Amino acid sequence: MTSAQVDNGQADGPKAVDAPAGEGYQRGLGARQIQMIAIGGAIGTGLFLGAGKAIDRAGPSLILAYAIAGLVIFFIMRALGELLMYRPVSGSFSEYAREFLGPFFGFVTGWTYWLFWVVTGITEVTAAATYMTYWWDIPQWLSALVFTVILYGANLISVKLFGELEFWFSMVKVTAILGMILICAGVLTVGFSDAGDTATVANLWNDGGFFPQGIGGTLMTLQIVMFAFLAVELVGVTAGESKDPKTVLPKAINTVPWRIAVFYVGALIMILSVVPWSTFKPGVSPFVAAFEEMGLGIGAAIVNFVVLTAALSSCNSGMYSTGRMLRDLAINGQGPKAFTKLTKNGLPLVGTTFSAALMLVGVWINYQWPGDAFNYVVSFATISGMWAWIMILVCQIRFRAKADRGELPQSSFKAPGAPFSNWFALAFIGLVIVMMAIDKDARISLYCAPLWGLILGVSYLVLKARNPDNKAFAKR
């Protein structure tokens, strides 16, 4: 994969650059699959499991936190969309960082995003193992092991099958949340179920007010909220395997506002209206708890199955992403050459296998700390995932500046409000990092981040010294 080559000597101006033909991937992901990957990408553990802890900390004001964070996510996704229309490639985040900020930032972004998905995979398989204990008293580590092996096998067949699995995984999640909203609406209007007599929209402010834990409590949930939105950028990774990326990707990105409005804000408004916020406890899915409070036991079991599916879906996406990011790094000389190899079906076998092996660390975490495993990995996943968002925002600012000067073609899908929307999003991410530093449970990730940065810095210098003539380490 090479950087964009722009011929400024042409009379008709700069030319847009498509994904390199030598990428080697099969464009097996259609519009239907990309749309559902985009819709379902942000519906996972952060909403289904992490929201329980966030509700306990912030009460109904969590709704406002999701709404504001959702606006920030929209700005990030539109910035990504502008870059994707300029050049849709599978290693999008690291490729853009490499082109607009330099080879070091491409190196750091690629490896950090890879690490994010490895850690997220551990998080999701941990959540899935937690959900299994709802039905059976089996060790968490055993469930985590079985799920990791199954998902690894599913990623070795074809990208078309991956897309089809994600389509149905997402369909299950979307259907479940819409069903939950409709049931809650029925409880509020008709009054059926055990919660019928107490269900009221006034529950949003009656039990200690809308900010029962104060503004500080709401701010302290921001890292949990942002974790819930991690993976919305996955559509960028699928760019190199989309059948018609310049048509499909903008449509998928433009679904972000209503996705957030319905699946996060809408769902929480309905749940917290039917069941008082003080009923929910950390570590328990608010969806499952809501059904139990309504006396709909079978509904709780169904929702537990759905959230299990959601966790496995996110882990599956993680395995998909890691192999592609490792291959992008390897093609650019910033990773082992073995990661460049593809199977006859166009799958990065070596990179996916390496990543899946590291995800088995999640099995050990679940064996050592079955009760705290989820909280241990959430904060580090959040900080590493947000690095990709920061790079997207900064790269879009650099791209827009060059495009405005005529050095690059204007994008057909411009980010609204840029660059001011970018600066607002960057400031919000900075606030989240400050809140993580204050939170003793999340602070460990900020200790790990400098260590990871030091490892990457030393590795980069060693690789550059060993390969002084490698163009991957030259400024573009």
ABEGO torsion letter per residue (X at the ends): XBBBBBBAABAAEBBBBBBBAAAGBBBABBAAAAAAAAAAAABBAAAAAAAAAAAAAAEAAAAAAAAAAAAAAAAAAAAAAAAAAABBBAAAAAAAAAAAAEAAAAAAAAAAAAAAAAAAAAAAAAAAAAAAAAABBBBAAAAAAAAAAAAAAAAAABAAAAAAAAAAAAAAAAAAAAAAAAAAAAAAAAGBEAAAAABBAAAAAABGEABAAEAAAAAAAAAAAAAAABGAAAAAAAAAABABAAAAAAAAAAAAAAAAAAAAAAAAAAAAAABBAAABBBGBBAAAAAAAAAGBAAAAAAAAAAAAAAAAAAAAAAAAAAAAAAAAAAAAGABBAAAABBBAAGBBAAAAAAAAAAAAAAAAAAAABAAAAAAAAAAAAAAAAAAAAAAAAAAAAAAAAAAAAGABBBBABBBBGOAAAAAAAAAAAAAAAAAAAABAAAAAAAAAAAAAAAAAAAAAAAAAAABAABAAABBX
